[in-house]
Amino acid sequence: MTAYTLVVSNPPHGEVDVVQAAPSLGLAPAELRMKANYPVPEIWLAGEDASEIEAAAGELEATGLTVAVVAGDRLRDAPQRTAAKGFSFGDGALVAHLDGSDLELPYDVPLIGVYCTPKQAVVEESRRGGGGGLADGLGRRSSSVFMTRDSLVGFGGLGGRASSVGGGEGGGQPESSFLDVYVSGEGGPQRVGIVQDVVDFGGLGDLQLTNPTANLEMFVAEFEERFAQASVDRRLLDMQPRQRPMVGKPKPGTPERKGFSYATEALAKLLESISPDLKDLSQFELCSRLVYLTTH
């Protein structure tokens, strides 16, 4: 394993001088503009000399870009997800029901939530003839609570239904929408995943709907309402999965991915150099960890 220091993009960015910034990433100004418009954190630079990487990060920030300097071992050591089978909202804590144990999260503890909805997983409910959208559930709440959650309607596709799609793996395990909850504890940081196609939403009680997408949105709304110190990052909403290229040449018209973009050989080699355990990291797992590391 090699001790790398990483420069991770931390969008949104400011007013960027693309001409000045482009050479630092080995890109043309137009390519840099596309990079800057990408709303998801990704690795931009990596090196073994921390001082050089920190200087490069400073140069990028001087052009209007927002970046974070992260030690590679922090990416390696970011907590792995434990998917909850169910949950319950108690008077003073959320209880996540895990395999063979429960994890209690008091409402007054600081938490980081990473909310992700893969773009290709969203199907308009009207095509399915389904109902039970988020608005139905919000209507059961008091008007004051409804107003605090009304802005969520535009996230994740109100009335949508997330189905199984390739999680950026080109035929690997399907990825569904999720909320990853990162919390610090005496034994170190932990991560609990509320994964749409895994968790039982019965813990919502009267707020449970027939629409799985709306149930996840409702869970996030309840989560934010109860956890005063929680910060939910939504940069992975409506995220477009990037497929790993199959053996052979890319399809005509497919844009070339440069630098450490997901599904590039450079990223695969970098992750494996940091730790063999990162070699086959899915796009959504990588992005969840990078969001956590740029907000923690």
C-alpha positions as MATLAB code, in Angstrom:
seq = 'MTAYTLVVSNPPHGEVDVVQAAPSLGLAPAELRMKANYPVPEIWLAGEDASEIEAAAGELEATGLTVAVVAGDRLRDAPQRTAAKGFSFGDGALVAHLDGSDLELPYDVPLIGVYCTPKQAVVEESRRGGGGGLADGLGRRSSSVFMTRDSLVGFGGLGGRASSVGGGEGGGQPESSFLDVYVSGEGGPQRVGIVQDVVDFGGLGDLQLTNPTANLEMFVAEFEERFAQASVDRRLLDMQPRQRPMVGKPKPGTPERKGFSYATEALAKLLESISPDLKDLSQFELCSRLVYLTTH';
ca = [
       0.000    0.000    0.000;
       1.161    3.522   -0.818;
       0.525    6.572    1.370;
      -1.216    8.940   -1.031;
      -2.630   12.393   -0.431;
      -5.681   13.224   -2.523;
      -7.216   16.402   -3.858;
     -10.978   15.852   -3.945;
     -13.377   18.219   -5.665;
     -15.903   19.650   -3.231;
     -18.667   21.229   -5.333;
     -20.372   23.579   -5.753;
     -17.521   25.707   -7.046;
     -17.254   29.464   -7.321;
     -16.611   31.572  -10.393;
     -13.852   29.531  -12.005;
     -11.030   30.813  -14.183;
     -11.003   27.735  -16.403;
      -8.030   28.929  -18.471;
      -5.868   29.258  -15.379;
      -7.142   26.071  -13.726;
      -7.100   23.685  -16.708;
      -3.318   23.029  -16.893;
      -3.226   21.930  -13.247;
      -5.458   18.986  -14.125;
      -4.023   18.379  -17.590;
      -7.264   19.413  -19.257;
      -8.408   21.835  -21.920;
     -10.470   24.779  -20.608;
     -13.688   23.285  -22.020;
     -12.945   19.980  -20.272;
     -12.232   21.800  -17.034;
     -15.581   23.556  -17.317;
     -17.306   20.167  -17.535;
     -15.366   18.987  -14.488;
     -16.389   22.067  -12.547;
     -20.045   21.551  -13.465;
     -20.060   17.962  -12.168;
     -21.906   18.183   -8.811;
     -20.445   15.011   -7.277;
     -17.144   14.942   -5.329;
     -14.406   13.028   -7.152;
     -10.658   12.600   -6.920;
      -8.801   15.122   -9.044;
      -5.165   14.726   -8.007;
      -3.107   12.239   -6.021;
       0.519   12.044   -4.970;
       2.917   10.707   -2.353;
       4.311   14.144   -1.461;
       1.696   15.748    0.788;
       3.247   19.220    0.577;
       3.158   19.197   -3.234;
      -0.461   18.047   -3.256;
      -1.442   20.718   -0.737;
       0.282   23.357   -2.884;
      -1.591   22.092   -5.962;
      -4.855   22.282   -4.034;
      -4.069   25.890   -3.133;
      -3.488   26.729   -6.791;
      -6.840   25.215   -7.742;
      -8.637   27.124   -5.005;
      -7.054   30.350   -6.252;
      -8.888   29.819   -9.568;
     -12.304   29.586   -7.875;
     -12.496   25.816   -7.461;
     -13.457   24.296   -4.115;
     -11.402   21.260   -3.141;
     -10.499   19.224   -0.056;
      -7.156   17.618    0.743;
      -7.722   14.087    2.053;
      -5.231   11.463    3.146;
      -5.659    8.271    1.157;
      -5.836    6.181    4.314;
      -8.964    8.100    5.356;
     -10.652    6.874    2.183;
      -9.469    3.362    2.999;
     -10.614    3.569    6.619;
     -13.994    5.210    6.034;
     -16.622    3.073    7.782;
     -18.235    0.360    5.725;
     -22.003    0.370    5.428;
     -24.159   -1.825    7.615;
     -27.585   -1.969    5.984;
     -30.498   -1.653    8.389;
     -33.230   -4.271    8.113;
     -35.692   -1.973    9.829;
     -35.926    0.997   12.175;
     -38.109    2.683   14.759;
     -38.418    6.328   15.776;
     -38.501    6.429   19.578;
     -39.138    9.379   21.855;
     -35.443   10.188   22.202;
     -33.617    8.150   19.576;
     -33.747    6.401   16.236;
     -33.173    2.673   16.605;
     -31.697    0.950   13.553;
     -32.402   -2.776   13.476;
     -29.311   -4.535   12.164;
     -28.533   -8.222   11.713;
     -28.658   -9.585   15.238;
     -28.337   -6.223   17.004;
     -29.775   -2.734   17.323;
     -27.995    0.615   17.089;
     -29.512    3.495   19.006;
     -28.903    6.999   17.662;
     -29.987    9.741   20.104;
     -31.575   12.724   18.411;
     -29.058   15.151   19.917;
     -25.931   13.576   18.395;
     -24.290   15.131   15.308;
     -24.728   13.014   12.177;
     -23.799   13.205    8.521;
     -26.292   11.830    6.024;
     -25.494   11.085    2.378;
     -28.699   10.895    0.341;
     -28.402    9.233   -3.073;
     -30.903    8.480   -5.815;
     -29.374    6.860   -8.937;
     -30.779    8.584  -12.002;
     -31.399    5.450  -14.032;
     -33.353    3.954  -11.142;
     -36.119    6.532  -11.312;
     -39.226    5.557  -13.256;
     -42.252    7.830  -13.398;
     -45.016    6.360  -11.245;
     -47.569    7.357  -13.852;
     -46.125    4.704  -16.145;
     -46.705    2.103  -13.463;
     -50.158    3.250  -12.477;
     -49.026    3.453   -8.841;
     -49.850    5.970   -6.144;
     -49.096    6.666   -2.522;
     -46.684    9.518   -3.208;
     -44.897   11.654   -0.639;
     -47.553   14.355   -0.784;
     -50.087   11.849    0.572;
     -47.911   11.207    3.597;
     -47.096   14.854    4.192;
     -50.808   15.585    4.172;
     -51.127   13.471    7.289;
     -48.809   15.797    9.177;
     -49.496   19.177   10.743;
     -49.204   22.181    8.442;
     -46.069   23.433   10.221;
     -44.251   20.148    9.639;
     -45.467   20.020    6.072;
     -43.873   23.382    5.340;
     -40.511   22.285    6.679;
     -40.558   19.299    4.346;
     -42.209   20.738    1.289;
     -38.848   21.468   -0.343;
     -38.085   17.744   -0.361;
     -40.762   17.085   -2.951;
     -38.407   18.075   -5.753;
     -35.682   15.684   -4.616;
     -35.534   12.046   -5.650;
     -38.520   12.276   -7.984;
     -41.829   12.680   -6.147;
     -44.064    9.836   -7.184;
     -41.115    7.975   -8.698;
     -40.188    4.386   -8.106;
     -36.596    3.295   -7.826;
     -35.956   -0.088   -9.335;
     -32.790   -2.117   -9.517;
     -30.177   -0.816  -11.901;
     -26.494   -1.425  -12.383;
     -24.643    0.503   -9.708;
     -22.062    1.830  -12.118;
     -20.570   -1.628  -12.331;
     -21.493   -2.690  -15.838;
     -23.434   -5.741  -14.756;
     -22.510   -5.865  -11.069;
     -24.785   -5.671   -8.056;
     -27.815   -3.428   -8.585;
     -27.873   -0.163   -6.682;
     -30.975    1.413   -5.213;
     -31.545    4.748   -3.536;
     -30.175    5.117   -0.031;
     -29.407    7.352    2.913;
     -26.033    6.580    4.474;
     -25.855    7.809    8.071;
     -22.353    8.417    9.438;
     -21.956    8.795   13.189;
     -18.923    9.020   15.451;
     -18.741    6.792   18.506;
     -16.365    5.598   21.184;
     -15.246    2.753   18.940;
     -14.762    5.030   15.929;
     -17.081    6.171   13.148;
     -19.943    3.949   12.020;
     -22.208    3.984    8.985;
     -25.767    2.715    8.833;
     -27.425    2.477    5.436;
     -31.154    2.978    4.938;
     -31.308    1.274    1.551;
     -34.612    1.543   -0.271;
     -34.798   -2.026   -1.539;
     -33.500   -3.564    1.700;
     -35.088   -1.800    4.672;
     -38.585   -2.442    6.012;
     -40.335    0.935    6.144;
     -42.841   -0.275    8.730;
     -41.097    1.986   11.243;
     -42.808    4.947    9.575;
     -46.087    3.788   11.086;
     -49.041    5.786    9.765;
     -46.663    7.668    7.477;
     -45.753    4.545    5.492;
     -46.789    4.732    1.842;
     -47.146    2.217   -0.981;
     -44.436    3.967   -2.995;
     -40.888    2.914   -1.945;
     -39.281    6.103   -3.277;
     -41.719    8.240   -1.305;
     -41.070    6.106    1.782;
     -37.369    6.861    1.602;
     -38.105   10.562    1.119;
     -40.445   10.438    4.101;
     -37.763    8.740    6.185;
     -35.280   11.491    5.291;
     -37.857   14.133    6.194;
     -38.472   12.511    9.579;
     -34.727   12.099   10.079;
     -34.032   15.795    9.503;
     -36.988   16.833   11.629;
     -35.789   14.836   14.631;
     -31.993   15.202   14.400;
     -31.299   18.871   15.105;
     -27.559   18.446   14.476;
     -27.840   16.279   11.376;
     -26.468   17.451    8.036;
     -27.913   15.679    4.990;
     -25.835   16.060    1.828;
     -27.882   15.868   -1.384;
     -25.139   16.083   -3.993;
     -25.779   12.471   -5.061;
     -29.446   13.016   -5.856;
     -30.391   12.119   -9.426;
     -26.856   10.807   -9.888;
     -25.980    9.345  -13.284;
     -24.173    6.005  -12.910;
     -20.998    5.684  -14.950;
     -20.623    2.232  -16.405;
     -17.287    0.489  -16.340;
     -16.124   -0.059  -19.932;
     -16.401   -3.568  -21.295;
     -13.443   -5.298  -22.910;
     -12.687   -3.675  -26.245;
     -12.972   -0.176  -27.618;
     -15.540    2.286  -26.257;
     -18.634    2.940  -28.315;
     -18.341    5.679  -30.970;
     -19.280    9.063  -29.557;
     -18.558    8.050  -25.961;
     -16.576   10.863  -24.304;
     -13.150    9.911  -23.012;
     -12.883    9.934  -19.224;
      -9.730   11.591  -18.050;
      -7.831   11.852  -14.806;
      -9.333    9.860  -11.946;
     -12.907    9.846  -13.203;
     -14.845    6.756  -12.216;
     -14.338    3.768  -14.525;
     -10.888    4.922  -15.663;
      -7.809    2.734  -15.432;
      -6.018    5.521  -13.544;
      -8.605    5.493  -10.748;
      -8.600    1.699  -10.520;
      -4.810    1.656  -10.134;
      -4.864    4.489   -7.599;
      -7.479    2.820   -5.402;
      -5.679   -0.515   -5.528;
      -2.410    1.233   -4.606;
      -4.066    2.830   -1.577;
      -5.475   -0.540   -0.526;
      -6.398   -3.780   -2.329;
      -9.726   -3.542   -0.477;
     -10.614   -0.492   -2.600;
      -9.915   -2.165   -5.937;
     -13.528   -3.020   -6.774;
     -15.220   -0.128   -4.988;
     -18.521    0.697   -6.658;
     -19.180    4.217   -7.864;
     -21.842    4.792   -5.230;
     -19.683    3.447   -2.421;
     -16.777    5.640   -3.523;
     -18.971    8.727   -3.831;
     -20.617    8.156   -0.452;
     -17.180    7.993    1.167;
     -15.945   11.094   -0.675;
     -19.024   13.098    0.342;
     -18.432   12.037    3.939;
     -14.746   12.959    3.796;
     -15.426   16.386    2.292;
     -17.995   17.223    4.980;
     -16.278   15.661    8.000;
];
